[in-house]
């Protein structure tokens, strides 16, 4: 606190663990002569009162890192002496007030990490003294205002992580004092790098994850003070100018995930470079041994560098400071001794060799672990990795060096040819969090040699697509896992009762499990995905799972489930597949009334659009019958919904409550014995893309409202007792005629167009007419005309064969031909 003539003019309460609301009764509002107010890094919440705009002498206002919410008061535009305004990292919503453009003395405006929306106000261009402007991590849209041309004193501009569009304006080339420019994670387009070449003070340039195109200018060395250059995940093409990599100050360089090509001469790269990321481009050619000169590298990513041949991994052995090394998918075949290779590094933490064909891996023994020298001590310590990816390398042996990796967190050796048993020592690695052994030929698990009270910290295990036999491994089921995937093995027996209660995803489909689902599953309150398809489980419908409020995917298909299905409450269920079982009975008319997420999912569509189930390190997958085909979804979109009750013995009417599922994409009720009319409420399924009610006993008309479902791309009404005209609408007219077959009562213009009946109804086309009789006579006449000469020709050729056996004929159609024919007929 600072006072002047009995007036408080400065109040700094930052990082004071304060909380609560700023209301009109707060003592702060009595300090009308305040010039400096800092309440940052506390726990204040609620809205900012408009009376804050009455501090007419205020020059600095910092409310950052709190929990303030609501809209930014427009009254802040009355603080005409303000030079610094920081509202970063709160929960402010709504538009940026245009009144902030009145703060003509402002040099610092920081509004990042909020939930602000709308376009950037044109009025901010009035702040001609601004040096720092941060609007990052909001939901701002639109283009950069042309009024920003007036902000010629900017040194730091951060517009990253918004939804901004358009091209970067050319006047950015006149921001001569700019030191840092960040526009990553927007939707900017075009190629504006040329306009930046005069910004010689530029140190940090971040363009990542936009839609920038074009080539990199050859004279980028004019950015002589550049330290950080991030331009990954764009669409840049052409080659990397050698002048760019030669900038002496350059430390971090990321052009991964673009469309760059050509070769790279690593020998001319700046020796100060610590991070070089060039993965996922179209580079071709060998990786030159000159890369060994980059001795200060901490991170190197050359993934998908098409080496077109073998590579000697020893060229990386001089890069002893490497922490992260990514060499996946180099299109190479090589032999590598992991023990020798790893001993070259001092601090290597992440190693990705996936997607290469590694023909041999030498084992290291426990008595001779991978070690690395410690300079100055003359000692050696084991090299300890945290992340190791050897997926898809064709290796046949379990990497033995892993036995000593006591800090291993993420291990992926999937998609190889490793057989035998999973070693018991694997589970003793204390920090193991993610293990992926899928798509190998493992047959079992070695005995776990640890105390019964021991619990690993593992969150994810996948042993899918192997040859595991016997019971589900009880010790793995008891781990504190979030995801357990063991689909497509030969596991048998019953479910163990003791299953991790922290699971979010459990997939044991395509095995030979028997018995009933264990009631202990009801204790897994976090369960989101349960997939037991293609087993031999014999049970009634697990209605008790409805207490799992997080359950989103339930797949029971192809088992021996039986009995009726009563009304259940599944508030978050989005995908259910109970097909190919023995369920029977009627479904109550209100059966779907509690499946509320499929009523309301569209309200959160913007939140979930483009997002998938799972986490950054694993994804859920299912097989769905969609549009008449079995489709494997290797990742499940959070907005996808499906109901499949096909191939059971359900009867009675289809529940009218089906019309409540407004967000349903796929509905399959085929191959049951449903009767009655198709509910007109189906016309409310506005998101429906696939509808299959074939092979039931449905009667009456197809509801005309179904013709208004604009997303309905596939439908099958065949093999029922439906009558009347087909609904109008483009979707019906584009269907195959087989979608309506075996419904003798269908007729009308739409059916004529679908089945190409040319003006005749189906009944008329089936009645024999004179025209058909005439065609039949003509056909017989034509056959007779061709038949008689054929007999004559055959008799003549037979006579020639018997009497003369010409050599050319026998060579072509003789003994060898007859053997071939007889073997074919067999």
N, C-alpha and C positions, 0 to 999 in steps of 0.2 A: 504494500500500500504506500502511496505517495500523496502528500498533502501540500497545499499551497494556500496560505492565508486562510486557514481553518476550513478549506474546501478540499475534499478528496478528488484528486484529478487522475489518479492511476490506481487500478485494482487488479491484482493478479492472483487468481485463485486456481490456477491450473494444477492438475494432478493432485487434488486435495481430497479425493474420495467423497465428493459431495454428490447428493442425489436429490430427487424430488422435482417439483414444478417451479417454474418462474412465474409467480402470480403477481397481480397488481399490488399486493400487500408486502411484497418483498422489499427489504431495506435498500436493495440496489437501486430501485426506482426513485429513491429520495436523493441520490447522488447526481444531481442534474448537471454538475460541472465536470463530469468524468470525460477525460480525453483518451484513456486507455482502459479497456475492459477485456480480460482474458479469463474465460471459464472453461478452457479446453481440457480434454482428457479427464472428464468426470462422468457422472451417471445421471445427469439431468435428463428429464423426459418431458413429454407434452409439447404444446405449441408455443411458439414465440409470440409474445404479446405485441400488438402493433404499437404500444406505448414506448417500445424500445426505440422507435424512431424519433423520440423527443429529446434524445441526448445530443443536442445540437452542436456540442463542442467535441464530440467523439472523433478521434482520428484512427484508432485501431479497435476493431471488434473481432474477437476470436472465440467462436463457440464450437470449434471442431472437436471430433471424437467424443460425442455425447449420444443421447438417444432422442434428440428433438425430432418432432414429427409435424405433420400438417404442412401447410404452404408457407413459403418464405414471405413474410409480410411486405407488402409493397411500400409500407411506411419507411423501410430502410433506405429508400430513395431520398428521404429527407435529410440524411446525415451528410450534408454537403461538404464537410471538412474531412470525411473519411478517406484515408489513404490505403488502408488494409482491411479487407473483409474475408474472413476464413470461416466457412460453414461446412468444411469437409467432414465426411464420415459421420453422417447422421441419417435420419429417415425422412428427410423432406420430400414432399410429393408436389405434383402440379407443375405449372410452367415457371420458368425463370421470370421474375417480375421485370417488365420493361422499364420500371422506374429506376432500376439500378444504373441505367444509362445516364442518370442525372449526376452521378458521383464523379464529377470531372477531375477530381484530384486523385482518384484511385490509381494505385500502382500495383496492388496485389488483389486479385479476385480468385478465390479458391472455393469451388462449389462441387468438387468431386465426391464420388462414393455416396450418392444419395439415390433417390428414385424419381428424379426430375424428368419431365416429359415435354413434348412439344418441340418447336423449332427454337434455335438460338436467336434471341431477340436482336433485331436490326440495331436497336439502340445501344447495344454494347460497343458498337463501332465508334461511339462518342467518347469512349474512355481512352483518349489518345496518349495518356501517360502510363498506361498499363505496361508493366514489364513481365508480370507473371499471370497467366490465365490458365486455370485448370477446371475443366468441365467433364473429366473422365468418369467412367463407371456410373453412368446414368442411362436413361432411355431416350435421349434426345434424337430427333429425326430431322430430315430435310438437309439442305445444303449449307455450306459455310456462307454467312451473309457477305454480300459485297462490301458492306460498310467496314469489314475488318481491314480493308486497305489502309485505314487510318491508324492501325495499331503498329506503327513502324518502330516503336521502342521495345517490342516484345523480345525478351531473352528466353523465356520458357513458355511453351504452348503445349498443353496436353488435352487432346480431344478424344482420347482412346476409349474403347469399350462403350460405344454408343451405337446408334443405327443411322449414322450420317451417310449421305449418298452424294453422287456427283463427282466432279473432278476437283482436285485441289486448285484454287485460283492462281493464276499466273503472278498476281502481285505478291505472293509469298517470296518470290525471288528478290524482292526489295527489302526484306526483313534482315538487314545487314547485321543486327545485333543478336540474332537468334543463336542460342547455344544448344537448346534442347527442343526437339519437335517430335511429339508422339501422337500418331493417328491410328494406331493398331486397333484391330477388331471393330472395324466399321464396314461399310459397303462402298468405299471410294473406288473410283475407276480411273482409267486413263494412265498416261505415263508422264509424270511431272518432274522426274529426276533432273531433267535438263535445266529447269528453272531454279534449282537449288545450288547449281555449281558456283555461284558467286557468294554463297554464304560461308565464308572462310572461317567464321567463328564457330560453326556448327560442330558440336562434340557428340551429341546423342541423337540418333535418327532411328525412329521405330515406325515401320510401315507394315508390320506383320498382319496376316489374316484379313486382307482386303481383296480387291479384284483388280489390282494394278496390272498393267500389261506393258508390252514393248520390251526393248532391249536396254541394257545398262550402258550409259554414255561412256565412251572410251576415255574421257579426260576427267574421271571422278577423282583423280589425285588432287584436284584443286581444293577439295575438302580436306585441307592439310591438317586440320585439328581433330578429325573424326576419331572417336574412341570406340563408340558402340554403333553398330549398324545391324539392325534387325529388319529383314524384309521377307521372312519366311511365309509360306502359305499364300502366295499370290500366283500370278500367271506370267511372270517374267520369262522371256525367251532369249535365245542367243547364247553367247559366251560371257564369261566373267572377265572384264578388263583386267589385265595384269596390274595396271596402275592403281586400281582400287585396293588390291591386296598388298600393295607396296607402301601404303600410307604408314609412316613410322609410328604414329601414335595409336594405330588400330589395335584394339584389344579383343573385342568380341565381334564375330562376323557370322551372321546366320542368313543363308539364302536357301535353306532346305524347303522342300515341298513347293518347287516351282517347275518350270519346263526348260531349264537351262541345259545346254549341251556342250559338246567339244571336250577337250582335255584340259588338264590343269597342270601347270609347272609350279610345283610346290617350293622350288628352290628360291624363288624371288619374293616369297611372302614375308611380311613384316615379322621380325623375330620377337616382337612384343606381344604377338597374338597369343591369347590364352584360351579362347573358345572359337573353334572352327566347325561350323555345321553346314554341310552341303548335301545331306541325304535327300533321297526321293526326288531326284532330278533325272536327266537323260544323259548324264556324262558317260563317255565311253573311253576305252583304252586302259592301259596299265596304270597302277598307282606307283608313281615314280619314287625311287628310293630317296630322293631329295626331301621327302616329307620328314625324314629323320632329323632334319635341321631345326624343326619347330620344337625345340627342347623345352619351351615354356608352356606348352599346351596342357590345359586341364581337361578340356572337352574336345573330342573329335568324333564327328558323325559323317561317315562316308557311305551310309546305307544306300542300297540300290545303285551303287557305282558299278557300271557294267564293265568288269575287267576283261571279259571274254577270254578267260583262260585261268591258269593257276596263279597263285599269289604267294609270295614268301612273307609270312607273317613276321619274320625277324626284322623287317624294315621298320616296325613300330617299337622295337626294343629299346631304342634310344630315347623314347618319349617317356622318361621315367616319372614325370610329375602327373601323368594322366590320372584323372579320377573317373571320367566317363568315356568309354570307348564303344562306339556303335559301328560294327562292320557287317551288318546283316545284308543278305541278298546281293552279294557281289558277283553272282554268276560265275563262281569259281569252284574248282575241285582242288582240294588240298589235303595234305597230311599235316596235322598239328600235334605237337606234344604240349599239352596244356600245362604240365608241370614246369617245363622249361620256359614256355611263353610267359606265364604269369610271374615267374621269378624275376622278370626284367623290371617290374614296376614296384614303386614304393607305396603308392596310395590308391591304387585302382579300386574303385568301389562298384562300378557297373560295367559289365562286359556283355555285349550282344553280338553273337555270331550266328544268329538264326538265318535259315534260308540258304546256307552254303552247303556244298557237298563235302563233308569232312570224312575222309576215307579211314582215318585211324585216330584213336586217342590213346596215348600211353597212360597207363594207370600209375598213380603215385600211391605209395603205401603209407600206412599210419606212421611208421617209423621214419619216413622221409617226406614230410609234408612240404607244400610249396612255401618257400621262405624268401624273404627279401632283405637286403642289407640295410642296416641303420647307420648312416654316415657318422663317423667320429667315434663310434662305440665299438666297432669291430664285431658287432653282434648281428644275429639274424632273428627276425620275427616272422611268424607265418603271415602270408598275405591273406587278408580277410575281405572277401567280397560281400556286398549286400544284395546285389542283383545279378543274376546270371541267366542268359537266354541262349539255349542251344536247340531251339525248336526247328524242326524240319531240316536237319543236317544229315539224316541217314545213318546216324551212329547206331551201333549194335550193343554197346556196353554201357552200364551205368557209370557216370564219371566218378571215379573213386576219390579224386582229390576233394570232393565235396564233404567228405567225412570230417575234415578239419575246419570247415568254414563255419565257425561259431557265431558269426554275425550275419549269416545269410538270411535275407528277408523274403526275396522273390526269386523263385526257381521255376524255370520253364524248360522242360526237356521233352515237350510234346512232339507228336508227328515225327517219330523216329522209328527204329526197328529194334528197340531194346526189349529183350525177353527175360524170362525167369521171374524171380521174386524181387519185390521192392525191398531193399535192405532195411533191417530194423533200426540201424543207427541213424537213418534219415530223420526220424521223429525226435531224436535227442538234440537236434540243433536248436538252441534255446530261443532264437529270435525269428524262427521261420514263420512267415505270415501267409505266403501264397505259394502253392505247389501245384503245378500242372504237369501230369504224367499222361495225358490223354493221347489216343491214337498211337499206341505202341502195341506190343504183344506180351505184356506182363501177364503172369498166370496166378500170382498170389502175393502174400505179404509174409516176410520173415517175422518170427516171433519178436514182440516188442520187449526189449531187455531194460525196462525201467521200473521204478517202484509204482505200485498201483495208484498212489496218491499224486503222481506226477501229471501235470497238465501243460501242454504246449500252448503257445499264444496264437496258433494258426487260425486264420480267418477263412481261407479258401483252399479247397482240395478238389481236383478233378482227376479221376482215373477213367474217364469215359472212353469207350471204343478200345477196350483191351480184351484179354481173355481171362479175366479174373473168374474164379470158380469158388464154390462153397458159399457160406453165409455172408451176409453183409458184415464187413469187419467192425466188430463192436467197439474196438478201441478208437477207431476213426470217428464213428458216429457219436462217441462221447466227447470228442474234442469240442472246444468252444468255437465251432465254426459258424460263419455266416452263410457259406455256400458249400454244398456237398453234391458233386455231380459224378455219378457212377453208371450212367446210361450205357446201353449196348455192351454188356458183358455177359457172363454166364452164371451170375450169382443166383443162388437158390435159398430155400429155407424161408423163414418168416422174418418180419421186421424185428429188430431188437427194440425192447421197450425203452432203453436208455439212449435217447437221442438228444443232441445238443439243443438246449432251449434258446440259443441265440441265433438259430438258423433263419435266414431270409429266403434261401432258395434250396430246395431238395429235389433232385432229379435222379431217379433210379429206374427210369423207363427202359424197356427192351431188355429185361432179364427174365428169370424164371421164379420170381418170388411167389410164395403161396400164403395161405392163411388169410387173416384179416388185417386191416390197417390198425396199428396200435393206437389205443385211445390216448396214449401219452403225447401224441401229436398236438392235442388240444392245449398243451402247456407252452407251445412255441408261439407266443403272442406276437412275435415279429415276423412270422412266416408270410411271405409274399407269393412264392411259387411252389406248388406241389405237383410233381409229375411222376406218375407211376404207370404210364401206358405200357401196353404189351407185356404184361406179366400174367400170373395165374391167380391173382388175388380173388378170393371168393368171399364177398361181404355184401351187406346192404349199403345203401347210399349213406355216406358219412355226414349226416345232417349236423352232427355235433361240431363239425369244422366251422359252422357259421359263426361261432363265437370268436373266431380269428378275424378281427376287424381289419387287419392289414392284408389278408389274402386277396390276391389279384388274379392269379392264374391257377386253375384246378383242372388237371388232365388225368382222367380215369379210363380212357379209351382202351379197348381190346383187353379186357380182363373178364372175370366172371361175376361182376357185380349184378345184383338182382333185386327184385322187389319194387315197390312203388317209391316215388319221390314226392315227398310232401312239401308244403310251402316252407321255405327257409329264408333266413335273413343273411344275405351276403352284400353288405353295403359297399365294398370296394372291389367285388369280383368283376373283372372285365373280360376274361376268357375262361370258358368252361367247355370241356369236351368229355362227354360221357358215352360217346358212340361205341358201337361194337361191343355191347354188353347185353344183359338180359333184364334190364329194367322193364317194368310193366305198369299197368294201371293207368288211371287218368291223372292229368295235371290240373289242379284247381284253377278256376278262372283268375284268381288273384295270385297265381304262383310267382309272378315276377315283381310284385309291388314293392318288395324290399331290396331290390337290386339297384340301389339308388345311384351308384356311380355311373351307370349307363343312362340315367336320366340327365345327369348334370355335367358329364365330362366335358362337353363342348364349352361350358363356361370357363374352363381352365385350359382351353386348347392352346391359347397363345403361350401359356406357361409351359406346357408339355410338348409343343410342336417341335419335332426333330429330336426329342430326347428318347433315350432307350432305357429299358429296365436294366438293372445291374449296377455296376460301379465302373470306375475307370480301369480296373484290372480284371474284371470278369463280366460276361454278358450271359443272359438267359436265352435259350433257344427252344422252339417248339415246332412241331409239324401240324399244320392246319389244313383241313379240306376247304379250299377257297376257290370258287368259280369252277367247280367240277374237277379240280386237280389237287393232289396232295402237294403242298408247298412247305418247304422247310424255311422257317424264319430264324436265321442265325442270330438275329437280335430282335427284340420285341419292342416296337414303338409303344410309348406310354399312352398313346391315343388310340391304339388298335383294340377292337372289341370283337368277340366272336362267341356264338352259342351253337354247339353241335350236339344234338340229341339223336343223331341218325343211327339206324340199324339197331334198334331196340324193339320192344313190344308195347310201346305206349299206345293207348287207345283213347276214345272219346274226342272231345273238341280241343282244338288248339286254344290255349288260354287267351282271352281277350286282352289281358294285361301285357301281352307281348308288345302292344303298341306304346307302352310307357318307355321302352328302351330306345329313346330317340337317337342315341349315339351308337347304335349297333351297326357294325360293318358287315358281318357275315352271320347268316342264319341258316342252319341245316337241320331239318326235321324229317329227312327222307327215310324211306324203308322202315316205317312203323305201320300202325293201323289206325291213324287218326281219322276221324269221321267228321261229318258236319261241314259247315262252310269255312272258307278261309276268312279269318277275322278282318273286318274292314279297318280295324285299328292298325293293321300293318301299313296302311297308307301314311301313317305318321312317322315311320322309320326313315327319316329324311337323309340319314347317312348310309343307308343300306347299299352295299355293292354286290352282294351275292346272296341269292335266295333259292333254297332247294327244298321243295316239299314233295318230291316225286315218290312214287310207289307207296301211296297211302290209299285211303278210301274216301278222300275228300269229294264233296259234291257242291253243286251250285255254281255261281259265277265267280270268276276272278275279280276281286274288287277293282272298280275302275280307278280308284285313287292310286293304285300301284303304278299307273301310267305316269304319275307326276313325280316319281322318285328319280331324280335326274342322275344320281350316281349308280343306279342299279344296272350293272353291266352284264350280270349273268343271272339267269333264272331257269328253273326246271320244275314244271308242273305235270310232267308226264306220268302215265300209269295211275290215273285217278278216275273219278267219275264226274269231272267238271263239265259244265255246259255253258252256253252263251257265247257272246262275242269277246274277243280279246280286248283289253284296254287299249286305247290309243296311246300315242307317245312314241318318241324315237327309240327308247330303250327296248320296247317290245318288238318293234319292227326289225331290229338288228339281231334278234335271236335266231338260233338254228331251229328248223322245224321240229327236230327231235325233242325239243323242250316242251312240246305240247302234245306229243303222240299218245295214243291209247287213251284219249278222252273223246269218246264218240260224239259228245254233244257240242263241241266247239264249232263255231262258224263265224262268218262276218268278214268285212274288208281287211281287217288287220291280219287275220289268219291267211287270207288269200295272198297278201303281200309276203308274209313270212315264209309260207310254204310254196310260193310260186305256182298257184293253182290256176292262174289266168282266167279269172272270172267265174270259176266253178267252186261251189262249196265242197267240203271234204266228202259229204255223202254223195254228191253228184259225180265226183271223180272216181268213186268206188263202184258206181253202177255201170254194167257193161252196156255199151252203146253201139250203134251201127258203124260209127267211125272206127272203133276199136276192132269190130268184126272185119271191116275192110282191110285194116292194117294186118290182121292175122292171116287173111287169105293171101295177100301180097307176099308176106313173109314166107309162107309155104311154097308158093310158086318160085320165089327166088332160091329157096333151098333146093328145090327139085332140079332147077336149071343147073346149079353148081354140083349137085350130087351125081347126076348121070355121067357127065364127062370125067368126073373124079374116078368113078368105078372103071371106066374104060382105060384111063391112064394107069390105074393101079394094076389091072390085068396085064397090060403090055409090059410094065416094068418088071412084074413078077416073072414073066416069060424070059425076058432078057437076063435077069439074075440067075435063074435056074440054068439056062443054056450056055451063057457066055461068061458070067462073072467078070466084068471088066475091072482091070486093076485099079483105076482111079476111084471107082465107086467103093471098092472094098477098103481102100486106104482111108477113105473118109468115114464111111458108115459101117465098116466091117467089124472084126472081132473086138477091137478095143472099145468101140462105141457101144456094143451090146453089153460089155462088162460094166461100163459106166452106167448104162441105163438100168441094168438089173440091180446094181448096188444102190442106186438112187431110189428105186421102188421099194427096196427093202427098208 
